[in-house]
Structures are given as structure tokens and as C-alpha cells.
Amino acid sequence: MAVVQFENPDTGATIELTDPELGELVIDDETGVEYEVVSVEPPRLEAAPQEAEDWGE
């Protein structure tokens, strides 16, 4: 198991993930904000895209 350290793009805090995968969604325990793994090497997170409401269209 590989533990990878990511930097929270908003606060600069460290978020550790075990065996992260591209596209994985992560919730920061401190802020409750959801992030997406956009790169594993180098490790990088971005704010997760917000899902639009489905009105059955």
C-alpha cells in the first residue's frame, strides 16, 4: 500500500490517501469540501465538479 500526500488547494493542509486513483473523490475532514484526484504523479487535487440536479429531462 502506497500512502501519497496531497496538498489541499484551498487551505494548504496535507491530505493523505492510500493507493489513490485518478478521478477518486475525497472529502476533506476539516472543511467538508469534496476534491477530485486529478493527478497522482505529481499528487494534485482540484475541487470536485458539482453534480447538476436531474429534473428527468
VEXGU-353771 format. One record per atom (N, C-alpha, C): residue in three letters; atom name; residue number from 1; y, z, x. Coordinates in Angstrom, 2 decimals. Each point is the difference from the previous one (the first is absolute). Example, Ala and Ser with C-alpha at 12.3 -4.5 7.8 and 13.67 -1.06 7.14 Angstrom:
# VEXGU-353771
(pt "ala" "N" 1 (-5.69 7.80 13.19))
(pt "ala" "CA" 1 (1.19 0.00 -0.89))
(pt "ala" "C" 1 (1.20 0.00 0.90))
(pt "ser" "N" 2 (1.05 -0.72 -0.35))
(pt "ser" "CA" 2 (1.19 0.06 0.82))
(pt "ser" "C" 2 (1.09 0.73 -0.77))
END
This chain:
# VEXGU-353771
(pt "met" "N" 1 (-1.19 0.00 0.84))
(pt "met" "CA" 1 (1.19 0.00 -0.84))
(pt "met" "C" 1 (1.24 0.00 0.88))
(pt "ala" "N" 2 (0.88 -0.93 -0.30))
(pt "ala" "CA" 2 (1.23 -0.09 0.76))
(pt "ala" "C" 2 (1.16 0.55 -0.85))
(pt "val" "N" 3 (0.73 0.93 0.58))
(pt "val" "CA" 3 (1.17 0.55 -0.67))
(pt "val" "C" 3 (1.22 -0.72 0.57))
(pt "val" "N" 4 (0.80 -0.58 -0.88))
(pt "val" "CA" 4 (1.19 -0.76 0.41))
(pt "val" "C" 4 (1.23 0.69 -0.56))
(pt "gln" "N" 5 (1.01 0.14 0.84))
(pt "gln" "CA" 5 (1.25 0.64 -0.42))
(pt "gln" "C" 5 (1.01 -1.07 -0.39))
(pt "phe" "N" 6 (0.54 0.15 -1.21))
(pt "phe" "CA" 6 (1.04 -0.89 -0.51))
(pt "phe" "C" 6 (1.28 0.80 -0.11))
(pt "glu" "N" 7 (1.12 -0.69 0.08))
(pt "glu" "CA" 7 (1.30 0.65 -0.21))
(pt "glu" "C" 7 (0.49 -0.33 -1.39))
(pt "asn" "N" 8 (0.39 1.04 -0.73))
(pt "asn" "CA" 8 (0.57 -0.20 -1.32))
(pt "asn" "C" 8 (1.31 -0.75 0.18))
(pt "pro" "N" 9 (0.14 -1.19 -0.62))
(pt "pro" "CA" 9 (1.21 -0.80 0.22))
(pt "pro" "C" 9 (1.27 0.63 -0.57))
(pt "asp" "N" 10 (-0.14 0.95 -0.91))
(pt "asp" "CA" 10 (1.17 0.63 -0.61))
(pt "asp" "C" 10 (0.42 1.28 0.70))
(pt "thr" "N" 11 (-0.99 0.81 0.42))
(pt "thr" "CA" 11 (0.33 1.31 0.56))
(pt "thr" "C" 11 (-0.30 0.12 1.49))
(pt "gly" "N" 12 (-0.81 -0.91 0.54))
(pt "gly" "CA" 12 (-0.37 0.08 1.41))
(pt "gly" "C" 12 (-1.15 0.96 0.25))
(pt "ala" "N" 13 (-0.50 0.65 -1.04))
(pt "ala" "CA" 13 (-1.11 0.94 0.15))
(pt "ala" "C" 13 (-1.28 -0.78 0.32))
(pt "thr" "N" 14 (-0.94 0.68 0.64))
(pt "thr" "CA" 14 (-1.28 -0.60 0.36))
(pt "thr" "C" 14 (-0.99 0.13 -1.16))
(pt "ile" "N" 15 (-0.66 -1.11 -0.31))
(pt "ile" "CA" 15 (-1.07 -0.02 -0.99))
(pt "ile" "C" 15 (-1.25 -0.46 0.72))
(pt "glu" "N" 16 (-1.05 0.83 -0.02))
(pt "glu" "CA" 16 (-1.26 -0.34 0.67))
(pt "glu" "C" 16 (-1.00 -0.52 -1.02))
(pt "leu" "N" 17 (-0.61 -1.14 0.34))
(pt "leu" "CA" 17 (-1.02 -0.59 -0.86))
(pt "leu" "C" 17 (-1.28 -0.22 0.81))
(pt "thr" "N" 18 (-1.13 0.25 -0.62))
(pt "thr" "CA" 18 (-1.29 -0.23 0.65))
(pt "thr" "C" 18 (-0.50 -1.37 -0.40))
(pt "asp" "N" 19 (-0.27 -0.85 0.99))
(pt "asp" "CA" 19 (-0.48 -1.36 -0.21))
(pt "asp" "C" 19 (0.84 -0.75 -1.04))
(pt "pro" "N" 20 (1.30 -0.16 0.23))
(pt "pro" "CA" 20 (0.85 -0.68 -0.98))
(pt "pro" "C" 20 (-0.36 -1.48 -0.11))
(pt "glu" "N" 21 (0.20 -0.54 -1.20))
(pt "glu" "CA" 21 (-0.25 -1.41 -0.25))
(pt "glu" "C" 21 (1.28 -0.67 -0.47))
(pt "leu" "N" 22 (0.17 -1.24 0.37))
(pt "leu" "CA" 22 (1.15 -0.78 -0.42))
(pt "leu" "C" 22 (0.06 -0.03 -1.52))
(pt "gly" "N" 23 (1.15 0.30 -0.57))
(pt "gly" "CA" 23 (0.17 0.00 -1.44))
(pt "gly" "C" 23 (-0.31 1.33 -0.66))
(pt "glu" "N" 24 (-0.48 0.97 0.78))
(pt "glu" "CA" 24 (-0.32 1.33 -0.55))
(pt "glu" "C" 24 (1.28 0.68 -0.48))
(pt "leu" "N" 25 (-0.09 0.68 -1.13))
(pt "leu" "CA" 25 (1.14 0.73 -0.54))
(pt "leu" "C" 25 (-0.12 1.47 0.37))
(pt "val" "N" 26 (1.12 0.59 0.41))
(pt "val" "CA" 26 (0.04 1.38 0.47))
(pt "val" "C" 26 (1.15 0.71 -0.69))
(pt "ile" "N" 27 (-0.21 1.23 -0.42))
(pt "ile" "CA" 27 (1.08 0.79 -0.59))
(pt "ile" "C" 27 (0.39 1.08 1.01))
(pt "asp" "N" 28 (1.28 0.05 0.34))
(pt "asp" "CA" 28 (0.51 1.02 0.92))
(pt "asp" "C" 28 (-0.01 1.34 -0.74))
(pt "asp" "N" 29 (-0.72 0.97 0.56))
(pt "asp" "CA" 29 (-0.12 1.32 -0.63))
(pt "asp" "C" 29 (1.33 0.70 -0.15))
(pt "glu" "N" 30 (0.92 -0.23 0.93))
(pt "glu" "CA" 30 (1.28 0.71 -0.02))
(pt "glu" "C" 30 (0.97 -0.58 -1.03))
(pt "thr" "N" 31 (0.03 -1.33 -0.12))
(pt "thr" "CA" 31 (0.99 -0.63 -0.86))
(pt "thr" "C" 31 (-0.59 -0.54 -1.30))
(pt "gly" "N" 32 (-1.30 -0.23 -0.03))
(pt "gly" "CA" 32 (-0.65 -0.57 -1.18))
(pt "gly" "C" 32 (0.20 -1.50 -0.11))
(pt "val" "N" 33 (0.60 -0.62 1.01))
(pt "val" "CA" 33 (0.26 -1.44 -0.01))
(pt "val" "C" 33 (-1.27 -0.74 0.44))
(pt "glu" "N" 34 (-0.28 -1.14 -0.64))
(pt "glu" "CA" 34 (-1.18 -0.78 0.32))
(pt "glu" "C" 34 (0.37 -1.10 1.01))
(pt "tyr" "N" 35 (-0.83 -0.14 1.03))
(pt "tyr" "CA" 35 (0.19 -1.00 1.04))
(pt "tyr" "C" 35 (-1.24 -0.86 0.13))
(pt "glu" "N" 36 (0.20 -1.20 0.54))
(pt "glu" "CA" 36 (-1.11 -0.93 0.24))
(pt "glu" "C" 36 (-0.13 -0.23 1.49))
(pt "val" "N" 37 (-1.23 -0.03 0.50))
(pt "val" "CA" 37 (-0.26 -0.32 1.40))
(pt "val" "C" 37 (0.19 -1.51 0.14))
(pt "val" "N" 38 (1.04 -0.42 0.73))
(pt "val" "CA" 38 (0.28 -1.42 0.19))
(pt "val" "C" 38 (-0.41 -0.49 1.38))
(pt "ser" "N" 39 (-0.31 0.94 0.89))
(pt "ser" "CA" 39 (-0.48 -0.35 1.34))
(pt "ser" "C" 39 (-0.74 1.21 0.56))
(pt "val" "N" 40 (-1.16 -0.28 0.61))
(pt "val" "CA" 40 (-0.77 1.08 0.64))
(pt "val" "C" 40 (0.29 0.04 1.49))
(pt "glu" "N" 41 (0.24 -1.17 0.59))
(pt "glu" "CA" 41 (0.30 -0.07 1.43))
(pt "glu" "C" 41 (1.19 -0.92 0.20))
(pt "pro" "N" 42 (1.21 0.49 0.16))
(pt "pro" "CA" 42 (0.38 1.41 0.06))
(pt "pro" "C" 42 (0.02 0.61 -1.40))
(pt "pro" "N" 43 (-0.19 1.32 -0.08))
(pt "pro" "CA" 43 (-0.01 0.66 -1.31))
(pt "pro" "C" 43 (1.36 -0.07 -0.69))
(pt "arg" "N" 44 (0.00 -0.51 -1.25))
(pt "arg" "CA" 44 (1.26 -0.11 -0.73))
(pt "arg" "C" 44 (-0.23 0.14 -1.49))
(pt "leu" "N" 45 (0.86 0.77 -0.65))
(pt "leu" "CA" 45 (-0.02 0.19 -1.44))
(pt "leu" "C" 45 (1.27 -0.57 -0.60))
(pt "glu" "N" 46 (-0.09 -0.47 -1.25))
(pt "glu" "CA" 46 (1.17 -0.40 -0.77))
(pt "glu" "C" 46 (-0.16 0.57 -1.40))
(pt "ala" "N" 47 (1.11 0.14 -0.70))
(pt "ala" "CA" 47 (-0.05 0.49 -1.38))
(pt "ala" "C" 47 (-0.93 -0.90 -0.80))
(pt "ala" "N" 48 (-0.89 0.62 -0.78))
(pt "ala" "CA" 48 (-0.94 -0.77 -0.80))
(pt "ala" "C" 48 (0.74 -0.74 -1.10))
(pt "pro" "N" 49 (-0.44 -1.22 -0.31))
(pt "pro" "CA" 49 (0.64 -0.73 -1.09))
(pt "pro" "C" 49 (-0.22 0.72 -1.32))
(pt "gln" "N" 50 (1.02 0.00 -0.82))
(pt "gln" "CA" 50 (-0.10 0.63 -1.32))
(pt "gln" "C" 50 (-0.71 -0.95 -0.95))
(pt "glu" "N" 51 (-0.97 0.53 -0.72))
(pt "glu" "CA" 51 (-0.70 -0.83 -0.98))
(pt "glu" "C" 51 (0.86 -0.16 -1.23))
(pt "ala" "N" 52 (0.10 -1.22 -0.46))
(pt "ala" "CA" 52 (0.78 -0.27 -1.22))
(pt "ala" "C" 52 (-0.84 0.41 -1.21))
(pt "glu" "N" 53 (0.68 0.37 -1.05))
(pt "glu" "CA" 53 (-0.71 0.37 -1.21))
(pt "glu" "C" 53 (-0.63 -1.24 -0.62))
(pt "asp" "N" 54 (-1.21 0.17 -0.51))
(pt "asp" "CA" 54 (-0.71 -1.10 -0.65))
(pt "asp" "C" 54 (0.22 0.11 -1.50))
(pt "trp" "N" 55 (0.73 -0.94 -0.54))
(pt "trp" "CA" 55 (0.28 0.00 -1.43))
(pt "trp" "C" 55 (-0.97 -0.88 -0.76))
(pt "gly" "N" 56 (-1.13 -0.36 0.65))
(pt "gly" "CA" 56 (-1.01 -0.81 -0.66))
(pt "gly" "C" 56 (0.37 -1.47 -0.13))
(pt "glu" "N" 57 (0.86 -0.45 0.89))
(pt "glu" "CA" 57 (0.44 -1.40 -0.05))
(pt "glu" "C" 57 (-0.85 -0.86 0.87))
END
